[in-house]
Amino acid sequence: MTLKRTISTIGAAGLALSLAAGAASARDLTVVSWGGNYQDAQKKIYFEPFAQKLGKPVLDESWDGGIGVIAAKVKAGEPNWDVVQVETEELELGCTDGFYEKIDWDKLGGKDKFLAAGAHDCGVGAIVWSTMLSYDGDKLKDSVPTSWVDFWDTGKFPGKRGLRRGPKYSLEFALMADGVKPADVYTVLRTPEGIDRAFKKLDEIKKDVVWWEAGAQPLQLLASGEVVMTTAYNGRISGINKTEGKHFKVVWPGSIYAIDSWVVLRNSPNKNDAMDFIAFASAPENQSKLPEYIAYGLPQKEAAAAVPANLAADLPTAEANLVDAVALDGAFWVDNVEELTSRFNAWLAQ
């Protein structure tokens, strides 16, 4: 697990005044997200402006996910994190286990302001994002991959592949590589035979896979040439293309899209500031700025409607990009993540 801390301040004069006035709580508000170019964008449009509004520093850290991390923070007593961005199963499992505060939806204008999947009793939708096949357009030109079948074809495209470490995504992509239609992936995966089929398909490329965990890693793998193609998050690809002039390409058909959410950890000493931060980051005038930096879709309806057409075309929520895309089945992973993670780890160790 990777943790990184930075601080968004109100400026030296403001900070001195705040401290002199004794305005700081036991500790400053701490917001946790996914790092990399995504969190760089969040600092500019959320963390730093909110620190100015709040009149005191906002700390931010990055993590790689996992409900066990959340559980340890909460069970220790008063957590040292306040607001955390989580994936679907972390939201569901943590809410069921009482790890999160209930969202004050009045501060956000009501649940109807958001996509249904982004309006939860314990979480507020932050982004719509996709995991997809990606490759370096400067290295693959004459013949390029267009499907998971190509991802598995080490004869046609020799070299290492990058996959996110874990069963989630790996099993779905394996089934599509084995001929399962995107619309049928979870129907097949809900059967013992389907799970066996997915692991058998993974066997075919096991020796050719470089496993990654943090969202910045696949970009590094592509840039270094260590892999010929990899799974990656769409926003990370668009972000590095903008900031570093890369020509990384993505394949939308067969991609899997999901919503990440903001949660507030139970017994946060900064609960009120945490709720205010989520409201600030969800305000249309703030959230609508995100696609200028990184191509993630927006769960707040007014924010999504305000995105210029040229930027909206690159988002997972664009109509053309949803063709043959798969919605992550959060219910499946809530029910099966522990068992399948154990099986995956055992398989990987063989």
DRENTOR-804358 format. One line per field, with one value per residue: residue number from 1; z, x negated, y negated of N, C-alpha, C in turn; residue in three letters. Coordinates in pm, whole numbers. Example, Ala and Ser with C-alpha at 12.3 -4.5 7.8 and 13.67 -1.06 7.14 Angstrom:
BEGIN
num c(1 2)
n_w c(780 708)
n_u c(-1319 -1285)
n_v c(569 225)
ca_w c(780 714)
ca_u c(-1230 -1367)
ca_v c(450 106)
c_w c(780 787)
c_u c(-1320 -1290)
c_v c(330 -3)
residuo c(ALA SER)
***
This chain:
BEGIN
num c(1 2 3 4 5 6 7 8 9 10 11 12 13 14 15 16 17 18 19 20 21 22 23 24 25 26 27 28 29 30 31 32 33 34 35 36 37 38 39 40 41 42 43 44 45 46 47 48 49 50 51 52 53 54 55 56 57 58 59 60 61 62 63 64 65 66 67 68 69 70 71 72 73 74 75 76 77 78 79 80 81 82 83 84 85 86 87 88 89 90 91 92 93 94 95 96 97 98 99 100 101 102 103 104 105 106 107 108 109 110 111 112 113 114 115 116 117 118 119 120 121 122 123 124 125 126 127 128 129 130 131 132 133 134 135 136 137 138 139 140 141 142 143 144 145 146 147 148 149 150 151 152 153 154 155 156 157 158 159 160 161 162 163 164 165 166 167 168 169 170 171 172 173 174 175 176 177 178 179 180 181 182 183 184 185 186 187 188 189 190 191 192 193 194 195 196 197 198 199 200 201 202 203 204 205 206 207 208 209 210 211 212 213 214 215 216 217 218 219 220 221 222 223 224 225 226 227 228 229 230 231 232 233 234 235 236 237 238 239 240 241 242 243 244 245 246 247 248 249 250 251 252 253 254 255 256 257 258 259 260 261 262 263 264 265 266 267 268 269 270 271 272 273 274 275 276 277 278 279 280 281 282 283 284 285 286 287 288 289 290 291 292 293 294 295 296 297 298 299 300 301 302 303 304 305 306 307 308 309 310 311 312 313 314 315 316 317 318 319 320 321 322 323 324 325 326 327 328 329 330 331 332 333 334 335 336 337 338 339 340 341 342 343 344 345 346 347 348 349 350)
n_w c(0 -84 64 62 165 138 166 152 169 332 277 406 579 639 757 984 1122 1167 1335 1548 1643 1750 1607 1493 1486 1676 1491 1144 872 680 363 149 -146 -476 -571 -805 -1138 -1122 -852 -846 -1002 -840 -622 -727 -798 -587 -319 -254 -306 -122 120 136 161 398 576 698 695 461 463 241 145 -27 -139 -203 -185 -42 184 425 511 569 773 975 1034 1143 1351 1524 1680 1710 1386 1171 926 739 509 246 -75 -227 -379 -534 -392 -152 -54 -17 158 374 458 538 753 927 914 819 836 808 515 491 314 271 262 13 -164 -212 -310 -570 -732 -833 -1026 -998 -898 -771 -543 -233 92 250 95 -158 -500 -678 -916 -1247 -1390 -1607 -1658 -1880 -2191 -2290 -2483 -2620 -2861 -3008 -3025 -3114 -3422 -3699 -3664 -3433 -3105 -3055 -2891 -2611 -2689 -2855 -2660 -2525 -2719 -2762 -2965 -3192 -3080 -2934 -2611 -2274 -2067 -1883 -1589 -1347 -1018 -876 -849 -940 -1236 -1374 -1402 -1539 -1779 -1875 -1936 -2146 -2328 -2384 -2539 -2434 -2446 -2377 -2243 -2117 -1925 -1635 -1586 -1664 -1492 -1250 -1212 -1100 -1303 -1477 -1332 -1308 -1577 -1632 -1475 -1598 -1846 -1772 -1706 -1950 -2009 -1787 -1731 -1879 -1767 -1603 -1291 -1154 -903 -802 -951 -1109 -1200 -1443 -1642 -1618 -1684 -1955 -2061 -2017 -2174 -2072 -2079 -2351 -2376 -2154 -1885 -1775 -1614 -1759 -1725 -1629 -1851 -2042 -1900 -1881 -2147 -2202 -2024 -2059 -2324 -2434 -2647 -2580 -2628 -2606 -2571 -2603 -2634 -2441 -2210 -1855 -1651 -1360 -1052 -827 -483 -235 110 464 739 1024 1339 1282 1380 1247 1130 1045 884 699 570 461 286 98 -9 -127 -320 -477 -583 -873 -1009 -933 -959 -1233 -1348 -1350 -1584 -1748 -1672 -1638 -1778 -1649 -1585 -1455 -1164 -1058 -1178 -1287 -1306 -1492 -1717 -1773 -1887 -2156 -2499 -2648 -2452 -2317 -2495 -2451 -2220 -1995 -1982 -2224 -2499 -2723 -2613 -2442 -2580 -2596 -2354 -2006 -1711 -1393 -1170 -873 -667 -715 -654 -388 -268 -337 -320 -113 -117 -386 -401 -229 -371 -605 -509 -424 -667 -802 -661 -732)
n_u c(-84 -53 -116 -82 -146 -37 2 254 261 360 206 -82 -33 237 238 80 243 464 361 277 514 609 770 751 850 817 663 582 821 827 800 839 728 661 407 136 182 451 507 350 502 730 626 593 854 1022 897 711 865 1074 939 872 1129 1209 1028 813 549 573 507 383 380 271 388 412 646 882 1084 996 804 961 1120 929 850 1086 1155 950 1020 1045 1025 741 787 1027 1208 1255 1190 1355 1397 1666 1731 1603 1746 2002 1951 1827 2029 2229 2097 2080 1874 1873 1986 2326 2440 2500 2741 2885 2702 2603 2796 2980 3051 3141 2996 2788 2646 2811 2652 2460 2561 2579 2655 2429 2231 2105 2117 1815 1662 1711 1559 1343 1199 969 837 518 254 -68 -64 -280 -445 -300 -173 -120 27 275 411 754 933 1009 944 726 552 489 351 53 -107 -48 -85 -356 -516 -513 -218 -14 176 422 360 539 868 1091 1188 976 1091 1329 1229 1089 1294 1422 1215 1226 1442 1693 1978 1988 2228 2302 2121 2132 2341 2230 2009 2126 2157 2015 1879 1823 1643 1432 1371 1277 1040 898 856 693 470 344 196 49 -231 -315 -232 -256 -189 -3 69 114 270 101 -97 -52 -88 -357 -461 -389 -522 -791 -819 -807 -580 -370 -109 160 399 568 665 902 893 635 483 567 487 201 139 206 43 -220 -258 -225 -128 63 306 654 898 1227 1458 1556 1456 1474 1690 1733 1846 1681 1684 1714 1657 1715 1524 1628 1671 1503 1314 1346 1594 1800 1658 1571 1808 1876 1663 1713 1953 1858 1677 1860 2017 2163 2020 1762 1706 1745 1513 1329 1295 1135 882 856 1000 1259 1592 1882 2072 2255 2536 2585 2327 2217 2366 2261 2015 1797 1863 1645 1478 1647 1676 1466 1516 1611 1885 1983 2196 2104 1885 1991 2078 2081 1953 1908 2095 1962 2038 2132 2271 2213 1940 1933 2049 1867 1597 1409 1382 1303 1074 905 884 767 518 404 389 212 -18 -96)
n_v c(119 -219 -527 -873 -1202 -1535 -1895 -2137 -2475 -2784 -2991 -3165 -3386 -3360 -3107 -3151 -3331 -3170 -2970 -3127 -3213 -2988 -2823 -2575 -2233 -1925 -1799 -1869 -1875 -1583 -1451 -1176 -1024 -890 -949 -1040 -1187 -1237 -1308 -1534 -1706 -1724 -1864 -2120 -2201 -2134 -2077 -2291 -2535 -2485 -2483 -2752 -2861 -2742 -2841 -2727 -2474 -2197 -1864 -1614 -1274 -976 -654 -294 -157 85 255 347 165 -59 51 98 -165 -275 -101 -144 -350 -689 -793 -872 -972 -1159 -1223 -999 -866 -605 -277 -85 163 118 -95 22 243 115 -60 118 236 26 -164 -420 -761 -874 -1036 -1383 -1475 -1705 -1912 -1878 -1931 -1733 -1390 -1362 -1525 -1387 -1112 -797 -585 -726 -832 -760 -630 -638 -749 -978 -1030 -1069 -1044 -909 -640 -450 -128 4 141 38 -117 -210 -445 -532 -318 -99 -86 -3 235 267 333 420 538 760 1011 965 869 1100 1233 1330 1403 1251 1000 973 969 831 799 572 601 515 607 862 1018 876 717 856 1113 1055 943 1162 1341 1204 1211 1475 1500 1436 1231 879 798 1029 1096 1091 1264 1508 1511 1544 1811 2124 2258 2051 1894 2075 2095 1837 1823 2027 1913 1698 1843 1876 1648 1597 1607 1395 1162 849 744 479 224 -44 -333 -492 -326 -163 -356 -416 -169 -146 -369 -306 -88 161 314 417 360 267 285 -6 -315 -527 -808 -855 -796 -990 -1212 -1197 -1208 -1472 -1621 -1532 -1491 -1237 -960 -770 -520 -420 -155 -150 33 312 211 143 -31 -241 -392 -600 -699 -961 -922 -963 -888 -699 -854 -1065 -1344 -1573 -1594 -1778 -1964 -1783 -1699 -1943 -1975 -1770 -1863 -2097 -1993 -1869 -2062 -2205 -2412 -2361 -2079 -2051 -2138 -1936 -1758 -1918 -1866 -1590 -1298 -1206 -1100 -1277 -1254 -1436 -1583 -1845 -1942 -1763 -1831 -2076 -2042 -2111 -2017 -1912 -1811 -1638 -1430 -1257 -1127 -855 -847 -933 -875 -724 -597 -418 -202 141 141 230 221 207 464 408 539 808 814 733 955 1155 1083 1148 1433 1475 1322 1460 1701 1604 1506 1744 1878 1710 1752 2005)
ca_w c(0 -94 127 36 227 104 239 82 274 311 268 531 668 686 846 1111 1189 1212 1449 1659 1696 1808 1532 1446 1569 1722 1372 1027 784 593 252 91 -281 -547 -611 -946 -1203 -1076 -729 -880 -1045 -724 -541 -789 -806 -463 -190 -228 -288 0 232 139 213 536 658 763 599 431 430 153 134 -131 -99 -311 -163 42 298 545 554 631 898 1074 1074 1224 1473 1614 1762 1630 1268 1131 798 749 384 165 -199 -225 -488 -509 -286 -26 -10 30 274 485 505 610 879 1011 915 765 880 709 440 509 176 262 225 -126 -248 -232 -391 -709 -807 -873 -1084 -893 -839 -698 -430 -137 230 311 1 -262 -621 -709 -1058 -1325 -1451 -1678 -1669 -2020 -2259 -2340 -2543 -2663 -3004 -3073 -3039 -3195 -3525 -3815 -3614 -3297 -3040 -3054 -2806 -2513 -2766 -2893 -2538 -2493 -2834 -2747 -3093 -3276 -3008 -2834 -2504 -2147 -2049 -1748 -1534 -1206 -932 -807 -934 -1003 -1369 -1440 -1438 -1643 -1905 -1921 -2000 -2276 -2416 -2418 -2628 -2369 -2482 -2261 -2171 -2048 -1840 -1496 -1587 -1668 -1376 -1132 -1205 -1072 -1431 -1532 -1258 -1353 -1716 -1628 -1425 -1701 -1949 -1716 -1713 -2082 -2016 -1652 -1736 -1957 -1701 -1498 -1208 -1094 -796 -800 -1082 -1188 -1247 -1585 -1726 -1612 -1758 -2097 -2097 -2015 -2270 -2002 -2132 -2484 -2351 -2014 -1838 -1715 -1591 -1874 -1691 -1617 -1988 -2101 -1825 -1917 -2285 -2197 -1947 -2100 -2469 -2475 -2745 -2534 -2686 -2527 -2644 -2523 -2627 -2344 -2089 -1740 -1586 -1223 -981 -698 -395 -114 236 585 834 1150 1451 1238 1463 1155 1053 979 776 597 493 384 175 -5 -75 -210 -434 -557 -641 -1018 -1056 -902 -1020 -1380 -1392 -1349 -1717 -1808 -1631 -1647 -1844 -1573 -1590 -1336 -1112 -1030 -1309 -1339 -1341 -1616 -1826 -1797 -1950 -2301 -2583 -2689 -2339 -2285 -2588 -2402 -2089 -1997 -1991 -2361 -2557 -2810 -2532 -2365 -2668 -2555 -2224 -1901 -1581 -1285 -1087 -734 -583 -732 -585 -243 -227 -374 -324 -22 -167 -512 -375 -173 -481 -695 -447 -428 -808 -838 -591 -787)
ca_u c(0 -128 -56 -156 -76 -71 84 306 263 432 103 -155 32 363 207 34 359 548 297 276 650 644 886 731 903 711 578 645 899 743 875 758 771 588 273 105 232 588 504 296 617 815 564 617 994 1093 828 657 973 1150 856 891 1264 1215 943 708 495 634 406 431 298 315 388 440 774 892 1172 919 740 1067 1159 824 855 1205 1152 845 1080 1062 940 657 839 1164 1278 1181 1256 1359 1463 1802 1747 1559 1860 2109 1907 1803 2157 2292 2025 2085 1746 1888 2095 2431 2423 2598 2780 2936 2591 2570 2912 3067 2997 3184 2898 2681 2681 2863 2543 2374 2637 2582 2669 2297 2132 2144 2041 1707 1628 1739 1430 1337 1076 974 714 445 124 -143 -47 -410 -513 -213 -115 -66 127 306 513 888 1022 940 887 592 471 445 280 -90 -172 -27 -142 -450 -559 -442 -93 10 310 437 350 663 967 1182 1142 902 1183 1420 1156 1056 1413 1440 1110 1265 1558 1818 2021 1986 2355 2323 2005 2164 2424 2136 1921 2202 2161 1885 1814 1774 1523 1326 1338 1196 907 831 812 580 354 281 101 -4 -377 -338 -165 -314 -75 -17 164 148 316 -7 -191 -42 -145 -501 -491 -380 -626 -922 -820 -809 -465 -326 24 197 521 539 782 910 851 489 429 590 409 59 130 211 -66 -353 -263 -226 -26 124 439 744 998 1349 1540 1505 1412 1565 1702 1782 1850 1614 1760 1657 1717 1658 1503 1700 1603 1410 1323 1373 1712 1869 1572 1566 1931 1866 1571 1781 2047 1777 1625 1973 2087 2146 1918 1631 1690 1743 1377 1241 1256 1030 754 854 1127 1352 1729 1926 2199 2348 2600 2564 2185 2198 2427 2182 1887 1799 1881 1518 1426 1743 1659 1362 1554 1676 2029 2021 2277 2023 1791 2066 2110 2011 1888 1972 2107 1913 2146 2089 2334 2137 1811 1959 2077 1766 1460 1319 1357 1230 939 828 854 673 386 353 356 94 -134 -130)
ca_v c(0 -344 -643 -996 -1315 -1673 -1991 -2254 -2576 -2910 -3093 -3180 -3481 -3302 -2996 -3207 -3388 -3060 -2907 -3222 -3222 -2859 -2774 -2439 -2126 -1836 -1787 -1929 -1789 -1500 -1393 -1068 -987 -786 -990 -1061 -1308 -1260 -1385 -1667 -1786 -1749 -1969 -2250 -2243 -2105 -2088 -2425 -2633 -2459 -2530 -2897 -2887 -2694 -2926 -2648 -2377 -2068 -1764 -1508 -1155 -883 -513 -200 -91 204 235 376 40 -139 116 75 -306 -301 -19 -196 -456 -809 -773 -986 -1018 -1208 -1197 -903 -823 -459 -207 -40 263 57 -174 110 320 23 -111 229 260 -92 -234 -555 -847 -892 -1160 -1490 -1506 -1842 -1999 -1854 -1964 -1617 -1281 -1372 -1604 -1297 -983 -709 -507 -817 -887 -649 -677 -654 -800 -1073 -1003 -1164 -1031 -789 -609 -322 -49 45 178 -78 -87 -328 -465 -554 -190 -13 -173 68 328 224 415 362 619 845 1124 919 859 1235 1290 1298 1430 1133 885 1027 879 839 728 524 619 478 725 895 1085 779 677 964 1220 1007 930 1297 1399 1140 1265 1612 1497 1397 1097 788 796 1157 1127 1123 1385 1620 1507 1585 1957 2186 2289 1925 1857 2167 2057 1715 1857 2106 1818 1626 1933 1866 1535 1572 1582 1273 1050 766 704 346 194 -186 -380 -552 -224 -124 -462 -396 -45 -178 -466 -240 21 290 388 374 308 284 222 -136 -399 -617 -944 -860 -797 -1122 -1310 -1194 -1255 -1618 -1684 -1488 -1476 -1097 -921 -646 -498 -337 -79 -163 155 408 142 156 -162 -236 -519 -613 -787 -1018 -881 -1021 -780 -709 -921 -1169 -1464 -1685 -1550 -1889 -2012 -1677 -1709 -2067 -1951 -1690 -1954 -2188 -1917 -1824 -2178 -2202 -2505 -2304 -1947 -2061 -2172 -1818 -1707 -2000 -1809 -1444 -1263 -1125 -1145 -1348 -1203 -1545 -1603 -1981 -1950 -1688 -1907 -2197 -2008 -2139 -1898 -1853 -1735 -1533 -1318 -1168 -1074 -723 -865 -967 -766 -640 -521 -317 -89 264 125 309 155 292 518 394 641 932 807 731 1093 1254 1032 1218 1568 1472 1270 1572 1793 1536 1504 1882 1904 1632 1808 2137)
c_w c(0 -28 101 93 170 178 147 187 234 295 404 629 726 784 983 1190 1247 1336 1571 1724 1761 1737 1492 1541 1615 1610 1254 946 689 491 180 -45 -343 -600 -761 -1004 -1167 -949 -749 -923 -928 -636 -596 -779 -678 -338 -159 -215 -160 123 247 202 361 630 737 668 580 391 331 147 19 -80 -219 -289 -71 166 430 601 627 768 1008 1125 1173 1356 1572 1708 1678 1508 1237 987 820 626 299 38 -209 -351 -440 -392 -151 32 53 157 396 543 588 746 969 1019 873 834 769 644 473 369 161 219 76 -220 -275 -327 -540 -795 -868 -951 -971 -822 -758 -578 -331 3 294 218 -105 -384 -652 -857 -1116 -1405 -1515 -1665 -1806 -2071 -2312 -2393 -2588 -2815 -3079 -3098 -3121 -3296 -3637 -3776 -3468 -3237 -3036 -2960 -2704 -2577 -2809 -2772 -2502 -2604 -2829 -2873 -3183 -3214 -2899 -2731 -2380 -2151 -1905 -1709 -1388 -1122 -857 -903 -1007 -1128 -1439 -1487 -1549 -1779 -1962 -1992 -2136 -2375 -2463 -2496 -2564 -2408 -2359 -2177 -2087 -1944 -1699 -1483 -1584 -1540 -1248 -1120 -1171 -1200 -1493 -1463 -1298 -1492 -1718 -1580 -1528 -1812 -1899 -1718 -1842 -2087 -1882 -1655 -1809 -1890 -1600 -1419 -1146 -990 -794 -940 -1169 -1253 -1394 -1680 -1732 -1692 -1909 -2140 -2106 -2120 -2205 -2043 -2268 -2479 -2207 -1991 -1769 -1695 -1698 -1843 -1679 -1756 -2050 -2032 -1866 -2063 -2290 -2136 -1999 -2251 -2516 -2580 -2708 -2586 -2594 -2620 -2559 -2520 -2533 -2218 -1978 -1667 -1449 -1166 -850 -615 -282 7 350 688 966 1260 1405 1328 1380 1070 978 863 663 509 406 265 63 -81 -170 -336 -527 -621 -791 -1068 -1027 -973 -1172 -1434 -1411 -1489 -1792 -1781 -1658 -1687 -1765 -1582 -1455 -1289 -1081 -1164 -1368 -1381 -1474 -1736 -1864 -1867 -2100 -2384 -2621 -2577 -2305 -2374 -2540 -2269 -2101 -2017 -2131 -2426 -2640 -2730 -2447 -2449 -2632 -2431 -2119 -1773 -1473 -1198 -941 -644 -593 -649 -434 -192 -242 -359 -233 -76 -293 -496 -318 -283 -576 -637 -447 -570 -847 -777 -647 -886)
c_u c(-88 -51 -143 -77 -128 24 127 326 344 333 41 -83 160 340 165 152 448 491 300 413 695 759 872 795 786 613 654 724 807 830 784 816 667 452 261 165 378 588 441 409 708 758 599 762 1074 1013 781 767 1054 1071 869 1026 1273 1134 839 664 585 520 465 328 352 305 419 568 765 974 1099 850 841 1103 1057 827 970 1199 1046 899 1110 970 855 683 982 1247 1193 1260 1243 1425 1594 1813 1700 1672 1965 2070 1889 1931 2229 2229 2019 1956 1757 2001 2201 2415 2536 2639 2841 2826 2557 2687 3005 3008 3031 3091 2789 2735 2720 2750 2447 2441 2665 2599 2535 2195 2191 2055 1938 1672 1692 1613 1433 1198 1079 837 648 309 60 -134 -176 -483 -432 -140 -47 45 151 414 648 984 939 885 745 499 413 358 133 -169 -166 -91 -236 -490 -474 -312 -82 155 311 440 480 762 1060 1116 1069 996 1279 1350 1120 1175 1439 1335 1144 1395 1690 1853 2021 2113 2377 2215 2046 2261 2335 2053 1994 2214 2022 1807 1754 1647 1406 1277 1247 1054 828 778 693 453 274 176 31 -152 -411 -283 -258 -196 -100 92 207 178 210 -98 -175 -97 -296 -542 -487 -495 -764 -933 -823 -692 -428 -185 61 340 481 670 786 859 702 426 447 504 264 40 128 85 -204 -364 -273 -117 31 267 521 844 1125 1434 1476 1450 1517 1569 1768 1784 1772 1690 1674 1731 1649 1645 1574 1612 1494 1425 1354 1496 1778 1789 1567 1690 1929 1772 1640 1881 1973 1729 1736 2050 2061 2034 1777 1609 1678 1605 1290 1202 1155 893 745 993 1211 1491 1772 2062 2302 2406 2575 2418 2159 2252 2345 2049 1895 1800 1749 1454 1517 1725 1556 1396 1620 1827 2075 2091 2193 1929 1858 2103 2021 1924 1970 1978 2057 2030 2100 2146 2258 2010 1827 1978 1957 1621 1365 1282 1271 1090 850 790 752 532 321 310 227 -31 -178 -245)
c_v c(-124 -456 -764 -1112 -1446 -1765 -2104 -2361 -2697 -3025 -3117 -3273 -3424 -3190 -3048 -3262 -3278 -2995 -2999 -3231 -3093 -2794 -2629 -2339 -2041 -1806 -1844 -1825 -1715 -1428 -1294 -1028 -893 -827 -1021 -1188 -1338 -1345 -1523 -1760 -1820 -1860 -2107 -2295 -2218 -2142 -2230 -2531 -2611 -2502 -2681 -2932 -2852 -2782 -2851 -2537 -2256 -1975 -1665 -1396 -1070 -740 -427 -122 29 179 264 253 -48 -80 88 -69 -331 -226 -66 -302 -577 -799 -896 -1030 -1066 -1170 -1105 -874 -672 -404 -146 57 210 -29 -84 185 231 -34 -5 251 137 -170 -380 -630 -853 -1030 -1258 -1538 -1645 -1938 -1988 -1880 -1848 -1515 -1294 -1458 -1516 -1177 -889 -633 -594 -880 -775 -706 -708 -720 -890 -1050 -1111 -1163 -906 -760 -471 -260 17 86 49 -35 -218 -341 -493 -423 -91 -102 -94 165 296 314 343 436 697 972 1088 911 995 1296 1250 1332 1308 1008 937 923 897 758 681 547 573 604 746 958 988 723 790 1074 1177 999 1067 1361 1335 1187 1406 1616 1461 1253 1007 791 921 1187 1168 1240 1508 1626 1548 1737 2011 2216 2163 1879 1945 2130 1935 1744 1939 2015 1736 1710 1911 1755 1507 1535 1452 1148 981 710 567 322 48 -236 -443 -447 -184 -229 -447 -273 -69 -268 -402 -131 158 377 332 318 338 238 91 -210 -507 -757 -959 -869 -935 -1228 -1314 -1236 -1408 -1677 -1650 -1462 -1332 -1073 -785 -638 -409 -268 -79 -36 258 343 163 22 -148 -377 -506 -715 -843 -961 -957 -909 -806 -769 -1017 -1290 -1589 -1658 -1665 -1945 -1910 -1682 -1835 -2050 -1875 -1777 -2048 -2115 -1870 -1939 -2183 -2292 -2455 -2171 -1955 -2095 -2047 -1769 -1794 -1941 -1660 -1395 -1163 -1186 -1200 -1298 -1312 -1592 -1741 -2000 -1881 -1766 -2029 -2170 -2038 -2011 -1832 -1773 -1618 -1411 -1217 -1103 -937 -732 -908 -848 -671 -550 -414 -195 30 244 200 225 250 335 516 500 773 928 794 874 1186 1209 1109 1356 1566 1412 1379 1671 1732 1539 1642 1917 1833 1692 1944 2131)
residuo c(MET THR LEU LYS ARG THR ILE SER THR ILE GLY ALA ALA GLY LEU ALA LEU SER LEU ALA ALA GLY ALA ALA SER ALA ARG ASP LEU THR VAL VAL SER TRP GLY GLY ASN TYR GLN ASP ALA GLN LYS LYS ILE TYR PHE GLU PRO PHE ALA GLN LYS LEU GLY LYS PRO VAL LEU ASP GLU SER TRP ASP GLY GLY ILE GLY VAL ILE ALA ALA LYS VAL LYS ALA GLY GLU PRO ASN TRP ASP VAL VAL GLN VAL GLU THR GLU GLU LEU GLU LEU GLY CYS THR ASP GLY PHE TYR GLU LYS ILE ASP TRP ASP LYS LEU GLY GLY LYS ASP LYS PHE LEU ALA ALA GLY ALA HIS ASP CYS GLY VAL GLY ALA ILE VAL TRP SER THR MET LEU SER TYR ASP GLY ASP LYS LEU LYS ASP SER VAL PRO THR SER TRP VAL ASP PHE TRP ASP THR GLY LYS PHE PRO GLY LYS ARG GLY LEU ARG ARG GLY PRO LYS TYR SER LEU GLU PHE ALA LEU MET ALA ASP GLY VAL LYS PRO ALA ASP VAL TYR THR VAL LEU ARG THR PRO GLU GLY ILE ASP ARG ALA PHE LYS LYS LEU ASP GLU ILE LYS LYS ASP VAL VAL TRP TRP GLU ALA GLY ALA GLN PRO LEU GLN LEU LEU ALA SER GLY GLU VAL VAL MET THR THR ALA TYR ASN GLY ARG ILE SER GLY ILE ASN LYS THR GLU GLY LYS HIS PHE LYS VAL VAL TRP PRO GLY SER ILE TYR ALA ILE ASP SER TRP VAL VAL LEU ARG ASN SER PRO ASN LYS ASN ASP ALA MET ASP PHE ILE ALA PHE ALA SER ALA PRO GLU ASN GLN SER LYS LEU PRO GLU TYR ILE ALA TYR GLY LEU PRO GLN LYS GLU ALA ALA ALA ALA VAL PRO ALA ASN LEU ALA ALA ASP LEU PRO THR ALA GLU ALA ASN LEU VAL ASP ALA VAL ALA LEU ASP GLY ALA PHE TRP VAL ASP ASN VAL GLU GLU LEU THR SER ARG PHE ASN ALA TRP LEU ALA GLN)
***
